[in-house]
């Protein structure tokens, strides 16, 4: 298997990681392989060896497997040492586009950071991350991606009982997190912190003139990312600082979900009892997470007091960045090319009516272009009251219907369809998984014959909670 590794992170000091090989499994079998992604990143692979490599039994030539260490705020509480508890970074490649990519096995066995866990993943979360991350990519959201999924042939044990084990191969621009910076800052290891900053800035933000510029750039990327999530009704579910990637990509699809009925305080995650990471709160949490990054960068500055003042101003400016990105995306969703503050009442008026009328988030916005939006409301009169002002506003817009169709997906990974896929896969039926991948690869296109995948759930199908899989 020819993978042209160039493992730059593994050349950092050993305190950044632990060298450890994935744990071999009993009977590896390749479940899925993303040929489009492989071509995009320039992999020339021997198909006969895929199951062994992507299950962790065979280490490709040139790989340098490591588990990365980091810290993190988990639901607001700080853990000074976390790390890759069930993942191994095989190595990095430089793709034909010149961008560096990590190739990581997730569910590959215990590491020194497993915290008494088994280091494994079961089939359900692996398929969920595969489907949802690829759907997010197709939706235009910066994200880690799924290269492969392999069965291990071994049962693992969760609350569900014995479940089939699996390994996901994930590709990312990097796996450096806010928590990676927090780890060294908490130890007052300024030398390691500077090495991490230099490495991360060179890899992701080479234009940054120093830590302040770096912080601004990360804040801008995160503002765009979270606004993009919210424009699609996506709820990450576990926005801990160790799940916030410095690259600006969506990472760690655990208890993630897409809203069906619109409500701003929607929560699905079984471990988010207080709603810290509810849909609407994501815009605030990302600012809080960036404040933790800012705190970690202060030791790099020659004048701590001046740095705190400058960094505080950057963080205080971030809510406006999130709001501007949200306004732009929500404006496009109703056909407005350049929404202004004057359009806020129109946008928020629709959302308020959607909440009161229990309207489906995705289907309502799509129906603004395709017709039938009023039918999404319990009381269509609420939409009728809003519609005249909207029609008057977009009358002067060029091609508003095309803009709306390009901003509002026809189909998303509905929670109940993802759960159906997982149930079927546990019984050995992977046809729903393959069908979802095919349809979600083009989420903005109409797919005759796949209307069932875009239908909102019946009362008996509603998914109340999603789980992280550990």
C-alpha positions as CSV (number, residue, x, y, z in Angstrom):
1,X,0.0,0.0,0.0
2,X,1.6,3.2,-1.2
3,X,0.8,6.1,1.2
4,X,3.4,8.9,0.9
5,X,3.7,9.8,4.5
6,X,5.4,12.9,5.8
7,X,4.8,12.9,9.5
8,X,5.6,16.4,10.7
9,X,3.6,16.2,14.0
10,X,5.6,13.1,15.0
11,X,8.7,15.2,14.7
12,X,7.6,17.5,17.5
13,X,9.0,16.8,21.0
14,X,7.8,13.5,22.5
15,X,5.8,15.3,25.2
16,X,3.2,16.0,22.4
17,X,2.2,12.4,22.0
18,X,2.9,8.8,22.8
19,X,4.1,6.4,20.1
20,X,1.8,3.5,20.1
21,X,0.6,1.0,17.4
22,X,-3.1,0.2,16.9
23,X,-4.2,-3.0,18.5
24,X,-4.7,-5.9,16.1
25,X,-8.2,-7.4,15.8
26,X,-9.5,-10.9,15.1
27,X,-11.1,-10.8,11.7
28,X,-10.9,-7.5,9.8
29,X,-13.3,-6.8,7.0
30,X,-13.5,-3.7,4.9
31,X,-17.0,-2.2,5.1
32,X,-16.6,1.1,3.2
33,X,-13.9,2.9,1.3
34,X,-14.2,6.5,0.0
35,X,-12.6,6.3,-3.4
36,X,-13.4,10.0,-4.2
37,X,-11.6,11.2,-1.1
38,X,-8.7,8.8,-1.8
39,X,-8.3,10.3,-5.3
40,X,-8.6,13.8,-4.0
41,X,-5.8,13.4,-1.5
42,X,-3.6,11.4,-3.8
43,X,-3.7,7.9,-2.3
44,X,-2.7,5.0,-4.5
45,X,-3.9,2.0,-2.5
46,X,-3.6,-1.7,-2.8
47,X,-7.2,-2.9,-2.3
48,X,-6.1,-6.3,-1.1
49,X,-4.5,-4.8,2.0
50,X,-7.2,-2.4,2.9
51,X,-9.0,-4.4,5.5
52,X,-5.8,-5.2,7.4
53,X,-4.6,-1.5,7.3
54,X,-7.9,0.2,8.1
55,X,-8.7,-2.2,11.0
56,X,-5.2,-1.6,12.5
57,X,-3.6,-5.0,11.9
58,X,-1.0,-3.8,9.4
59,X,1.0,-0.6,9.6
60,X,1.8,0.8,6.2
61,X,5.4,1.6,5.4
62,X,6.3,5.2,6.4
63,X,3.6,5.4,9.1
64,X,4.6,6.6,12.5
65,X,1.6,5.8,14.7
66,X,1.0,8.2,17.7
67,X,-1.7,9.1,20.2
68,X,-1.8,12.8,20.7
69,X,-2.1,14.3,24.2
70,X,-4.3,17.3,25.0
71,X,-6.4,18.8,27.8
72,X,-9.9,20.4,27.7
73,X,-12.9,21.9,29.2
74,X,-15.6,19.2,29.2
75,X,-19.0,20.8,29.8
76,X,-17.2,23.7,31.5
77,X,-15.0,21.6,33.8
78,X,-11.3,21.5,33.1
79,X,-9.5,18.2,32.7
80,X,-5.7,18.8,32.6
81,X,-5.0,15.6,30.7
82,X,-7.1,13.9,28.1
83,X,-5.8,12.8,24.7
84,X,-6.5,10.2,22.0
85,X,-8.1,7.5,24.1
86,X,-9.3,5.4,21.2
87,X,-7.5,6.8,18.2
88,X,-4.1,6.6,16.6
89,X,-2.7,9.0,14.1
90,X,-1.0,6.8,11.4
91,X,0.7,9.8,9.8
92,X,0.3,12.7,7.4
93,X,0.4,13.1,3.7
94,X,0.7,16.2,1.5
95,X,-2.1,16.1,-1.0
96,X,-1.9,17.1,-4.6
97,X,-3.4,20.5,-3.7
98,X,-0.4,21.1,-1.4
99,X,-2.5,20.8,1.8
100,X,-1.3,18.5,4.6
101,X,-3.8,15.8,5.8
102,X,-3.8,13.6,8.9
103,X,-4.9,10.0,8.5
104,X,-6.2,8.6,11.8
105,X,-7.7,5.4,12.9
106,X,-10.6,5.8,15.4
107,X,-11.5,2.9,17.5
108,X,-8.1,1.2,17.2
109,X,-7.6,0.2,20.8
110,X,-6.4,1.5,24.1
111,X,-3.7,4.1,24.5
112,X,-2.2,5.8,27.6
113,X,-5.0,8.3,27.4
114,X,-7.9,5.8,27.4
115,X,-8.9,6.6,31.0
116,X,-9.9,3.0,31.7
117,X,-11.8,2.7,28.4
118,X,-11.4,-0.1,25.9
119,X,-10.2,2.2,23.1
120,X,-12.7,0.7,20.7
121,X,-15.6,2.0,18.7
122,X,-18.7,0.1,17.9
123,X,-20.4,-0.1,14.5
124,X,-23.2,2.4,15.1
125,X,-21.1,5.5,15.9
126,X,-18.6,4.6,13.1
127,X,-21.4,4.6,10.5
128,X,-22.9,7.7,12.0
129,X,-19.7,9.6,11.7
130,X,-19.0,8.3,8.2
131,X,-22.4,9.3,7.0
132,X,-22.7,12.7,8.8
133,X,-19.2,13.9,8.1
134,X,-19.5,13.1,4.4
135,X,-22.9,14.8,4.3
136,X,-21.4,17.9,6.0
137,X,-18.7,17.9,3.4
138,X,-21.3,17.8,0.6
139,X,-23.2,20.6,2.3
140,X,-20.0,22.7,2.1
141,X,-19.1,22.7,5.8
142,X,-15.4,22.4,6.7
143,X,-15.1,19.0,8.3
144,X,-13.0,16.0,8.9
145,X,-13.9,13.2,6.5
146,X,-14.3,9.5,6.4
147,X,-11.8,7.5,4.3
148,X,-12.8,4.0,5.3
149,X,-14.7,1.9,7.8
150,X,-13.7,-1.7,8.8
151,X,-15.3,-4.3,10.9
152,X,-13.1,-5.9,13.5
153,X,-14.9,-9.3,13.9
154,X,-14.9,-8.7,17.6
155,X,-17.7,-7.8,20.0
156,X,-17.4,-4.8,22.3
157,X,-19.5,-4.0,25.2
158,X,-21.6,-0.9,25.8
159,X,-24.9,-0.1,27.5
160,X,-26.6,-1.8,24.5
161,X,-24.8,-5.0,25.4
162,X,-22.5,-6.8,23.0
163,X,-22.2,-4.8,19.8
164,X,-20.0,-5.3,16.7
165,X,-16.7,-3.5,16.8
166,X,-15.5,-1.3,14.0
167,X,-12.8,1.2,13.1
168,X,-13.2,4.5,11.3
169,X,-10.3,6.0,9.2
170,X,-10.6,9.7,9.5
171,X,-8.9,12.4,7.4
172,X,-8.4,15.9,8.8
173,X,-6.4,19.0,8.1
174,X,-5.0,18.3,11.6
175,X,-6.1,17.1,14.9
176,X,-4.8,20.1,16.9
177,X,-7.4,21.3,19.3
178,X,-7.9,24.2,21.7
179,X,-7.3,21.6,24.3
180,X,-3.8,20.9,22.9
181,X,-2.8,24.5,23.7
182,X,-4.5,24.2,27.1
183,X,-2.5,21.1,27.9
184,X,0.9,22.9,27.7
185,X,-0.4,26.2,29.1
186,X,-1.8,24.4,32.2
187,X,1.7,22.9,32.8
188,X,3.4,26.3,32.3
189,X,5.5,24.6,29.7
190,X,6.2,27.8,27.6
191,X,8.8,26.1,25.5
192,X,6.4,23.4,24.4
193,X,3.6,25.9,24.0
194,X,5.7,28.0,21.7
195,X,6.7,25.0,19.6
196,X,3.0,24.1,19.3
197,X,2.1,27.7,18.4
198,X,4.9,27.9,15.7
199,X,3.9,24.5,14.3
200,X,0.1,25.3,14.2
201,X,0.5,28.8,12.8
202,X,2.8,27.5,10.0
203,X,0.4,24.7,9.2
204,X,-2.9,26.6,9.3
205,X,-2.4,30.3,9.5
206,X,1.0,31.2,7.9
207,X,-0.1,34.8,7.4
208,X,-0.4,35.4,11.2
209,X,2.2,37.9,12.3
210,X,2.0,36.7,16.0
211,X,-0.3,35.2,18.6
212,X,-2.8,38.0,18.3
213,X,-3.1,37.7,14.6
214,X,-3.3,33.9,15.1
215,X,-6.2,34.3,17.6
216,X,-8.1,36.6,15.2
217,X,-7.7,34.1,12.4
218,X,-8.9,31.2,14.5
219,X,-11.9,33.2,15.8
220,X,-12.9,34.2,12.3
221,X,-12.7,30.5,11.1
222,X,-14.7,29.3,14.1
223,X,-17.3,32.1,13.7
224,X,-17.9,31.0,10.1
225,X,-18.0,27.4,11.0
226,X,-20.6,27.6,13.8
227,X,-22.8,30.0,11.8
228,X,-22.7,27.5,9.0
229,X,-23.8,24.7,11.4
230,X,-26.7,26.8,12.6
231,X,-27.8,27.7,9.1
232,X,-28.3,23.9,8.5
233,X,-29.9,23.1,11.9
234,X,-26.9,21.1,13.0
235,X,-26.2,20.6,16.6
236,X,-22.7,19.3,17.4
237,X,-23.7,18.1,20.9
238,X,-20.3,18.1,22.6
239,X,-18.5,21.4,21.9
240,X,-15.8,20.9,24.5
241,X,-12.6,22.7,24.0
242,X,-10.9,19.3,23.2
243,X,-13.5,19.0,20.3
244,X,-12.7,22.4,18.8
245,X,-10.1,22.0,16.0
246,X,-7.7,24.9,15.3
247,X,-8.1,24.2,11.6
248,X,-11.7,25.4,11.7
249,X,-13.0,22.0,10.7
250,X,-15.9,20.2,12.4
251,X,-14.5,17.3,14.4
252,X,-15.7,14.5,16.6
253,X,-19.2,13.5,15.5
254,X,-20.4,11.9,18.7
255,X,-24.0,12.8,19.8
256,X,-24.5,15.2,16.9
257,X,-27.9,15.7,15.3
258,X,-29.9,17.8,12.8
259,X,-33.0,19.5,14.1
260,X,-36.3,18.4,12.7
261,X,-38.9,20.8,14.2
262,X,-37.3,24.2,14.8
263,X,-36.7,25.2,18.4
264,X,-33.7,27.3,19.5
265,X,-33.0,25.3,22.7
266,X,-33.1,21.9,21.0
267,X,-30.7,19.4,22.6
268,X,-30.2,15.7,21.6
269,X,-27.0,14.7,23.4
270,X,-27.6,12.3,26.2
271,X,-24.7,13.8,28.2
272,X,-25.8,17.4,27.9
273,X,-28.3,17.4,30.7
274,X,-28.1,21.2,31.2
275,X,-28.3,22.2,27.5
276,X,-24.9,23.8,27.5
277,X,-24.5,22.9,23.8
278,X,-28.1,23.4,22.7
279,X,-28.6,24.6,19.1
280,X,-28.9,28.3,19.9
281,X,-26.2,28.3,22.5
282,X,-23.5,27.1,20.1
283,X,-23.0,30.7,19.0
284,X,-22.1,31.7,22.6
285,X,-20.1,28.5,23.5
286,X,-17.7,29.0,20.6
287,X,-16.8,32.5,21.9
288,X,-16.2,30.9,25.4
289,X,-14.0,28.3,23.8
290,X,-12.0,30.9,22.0
291,X,-11.5,32.7,25.3
292,X,-9.9,29.5,26.6
293,X,-7.5,29.6,23.6
294,X,-6.7,33.2,24.3
295,X,-5.9,32.4,27.9
296,X,-3.5,29.7,26.7
297,X,-1.7,32.1,24.4
298,X,-1.0,34.7,27.0
299,X,2.3,33.0,28.2
300,X,3.7,33.5,24.7
301,X,3.5,37.3,24.9
302,X,6.3,39.5,26.4
303,X,3.8,41.7,28.3
304,X,1.0,39.7,29.9
305,X,-1.1,42.7,30.9
306,X,-1.0,44.2,27.4
307,X,-1.7,40.8,25.9
308,X,-4.8,40.2,28.1
309,X,-6.1,43.6,27.0
310,X,-5.6,42.9,23.3
311,X,-6.9,39.3,23.5
312,X,-9.9,40.5,25.4
313,X,-10.8,42.9,22.7
314,X,-10.5,40.1,20.1
315,X,-12.8,37.8,22.1
316,X,-15.3,40.6,22.7
317,X,-15.4,41.3,18.9
318,X,-16.2,37.6,18.1
319,X,-20.0,37.6,18.8
320,X,-20.4,40.2,16.0
321,X,-18.4,37.9,13.7
322,X,-20.7,35.0,14.4
323,X,-23.8,37.1,14.0
324,X,-22.6,38.6,10.7
325,X,-21.9,35.1,9.3
326,X,-25.3,33.9,10.6
327,X,-27.1,36.9,9.1
328,X,-25.4,36.3,5.7
329,X,-26.3,32.6,5.6
330,X,-29.9,33.1,6.9
331,X,-30.4,35.9,4.5
332,X,-29.4,33.6,1.6
333,X,-31.7,31.0,2.9
334,X,-34.7,33.3,2.3
335,X,-33.3,34.6,-1.0
336,X,-31.4,37.7,0.0
337,X,-27.9,38.1,-1.5
338,X,-26.6,40.6,1.1
339,X,-28.7,40.7,4.2
340,X,-28.4,43.8,6.4
341,X,-29.5,44.6,9.9
342,X,-32.7,45.9,8.4
343,X,-33.5,42.3,7.4
344,X,-33.2,40.9,10.9
345,X,-36.9,41.3,11.8
346,X,-37.9,39.4,8.6
347,X,-35.5,36.5,9.3
348,X,-36.3,36.3,13.0
349,X,-40.0,36.7,12.3
350,X,-39.9,33.6,10.2
351,X,-38.0,31.7,12.9
352,X,-40.4,32.8,15.6
353,X,-43.4,31.6,13.5
354,X,-41.6,28.3,12.8
355,X,-41.0,27.7,16.5
356,X,-44.7,28.5,17.3
357,X,-46.0,26.5,14.4
358,X,-43.6,23.5,15.0
359,X,-42.3,23.8,11.4
360,X,-39.6,21.5,10.1
361,X,-36.4,23.5,9.8
362,X,-34.9,22.0,6.7
363,X,-38.1,21.4,4.7
364,X,-39.6,24.8,5.5
365,X,-36.6,26.7,4.1
366,X,-36.3,24.5,1.1
367,X,-40.0,24.9,0.4
368,X,-39.6,28.7,0.2
369,X,-38.1,28.0,-3.3
370,X,-39.9,24.8,-4.2
371,X,-43.4,25.8,-2.9
372,X,-45.5,24.6,0.0
373,X,-43.8,26.3,2.9
374,X,-47.1,27.2,4.5
375,X,-47.9,23.5,4.7
376,X,-45.1,23.1,7.2
377,X,-46.9,25.1,9.9
378,X,-49.5,23.8,12.3
379,X,-51.4,27.1,11.5
380,X,-50.6,28.1,7.9
381,X,-52.0,31.5,8.6
382,X,-48.8,32.3,10.5
383,X,-46.8,31.9,7.3
384,X,-49.4,33.8,5.3
385,X,-48.9,36.8,7.7
386,X,-45.1,36.7,7.0
387,X,-45.1,36.0,3.3
388,X,-46.2,39.5,1.9
389,X,-43.3,41.3,3.5
390,X,-40.9,38.6,2.3
391,X,-42.1,38.7,-1.2
392,X,-41.8,42.4,-1.3
393,X,-38.2,42.2,0.0
394,X,-36.9,39.6,-2.5
395,X,-38.8,41.2,-5.5
396,X,-35.7,43.2,-6.3
397,X,-33.2,40.3,-5.8
398,X,-31.6,38.6,-8.8
399,X,-32.5,34.9,-9.0
400,X,-33.6,34.4,-5.3
401,X,-35.0,31.0,-6.0
402,X,-31.6,29.7,-7.2
403,X,-30.0,31.3,-4.2
404,X,-32.4,29.6,-1.9
405,X,-31.9,26.2,-3.5
406,X,-28.2,26.6,-3.2
407,X,-28.5,27.4,0.5
408,X,-31.2,25.1,1.6
409,X,-30.6,21.3,1.2
410,X,-33.3,19.1,-0.2
411,X,-32.1,16.3,2.2
412,X,-30.1,16.0,5.4
413,X,-29.0,13.0,7.5
414,X,-32.3,12.8,9.4
415,X,-31.8,11.4,12.9
416,X,-34.4,8.7,12.5
417,X,-33.0,7.6,9.2
418,X,-29.5,7.4,10.7
419,X,-30.9,5.2,13.5
420,X,-32.7,3.0,11.0
421,X,-29.4,2.6,9.2
422,X,-27.6,1.6,12.4
423,X,-30.3,-1.0,13.3
424,X,-30.1,-2.5,9.8
425,X,-26.3,-2.6,9.9
426,X,-26.3,-4.5,13.2
427,X,-28.4,-7.1,11.4
428,X,-25.9,-7.3,8.5
429,X,-27.9,-5.1,6.1
430,X,-25.8,-2.2,4.8
431,X,-28.1,-1.2,2.0
432,X,-29.6,1.8,4.0
433,X,-26.0,3.0,4.8
434,X,-25.0,2.8,1.1
435,X,-28.3,4.5,0.1
436,X,-27.8,7.4,2.5
437,X,-24.2,7.9,1.3
438,X,-25.4,8.1,-2.3
439,X,-28.3,10.5,-1.8
440,X,-26.5,12.7,0.7
441,X,-23.5,13.2,-1.7
442,X,-25.7,15.7,-3.5
443,X,-27.9,17.2,-0.8
444,X,-29.0,20.2,-2.7
445,X,-30.4,18.2,-5.6
446,X,-33.9,16.7,-5.7
447,X,-33.7,12.9,-5.7
448,X,-36.9,11.3,-7.2
449,X,-37.6,8.1,-5.3
450,X,-35.8,9.2,-2.2
451,X,-38.6,11.4,-0.7
452,X,-38.7,9.1,2.3
453,X,-35.2,10.3,3.3
454,X,-36.3,13.9,3.6
455,X,-39.6,13.3,5.3
456,X,-39.8,14.6,8.9
457,X,-40.2,11.8,11.4
458,X,-43.6,10.5,12.6
459,X,-44.3,10.7,16.3
460,X,-43.1,7.1,16.8
461,X,-39.9,7.8,14.9
462,X,-38.7,10.9,16.7
463,X,-35.2,10.5,18.1
464,X,-35.1,12.0,21.5
465,X,-31.4,11.4,22.4
466,X,-28.2,10.7,20.6
467,X,-25.1,9.1,22.2
468,X,-21.4,9.5,21.9
469,X,-20.6,5.8,21.6
470,X,-17.9,5.5,24.2
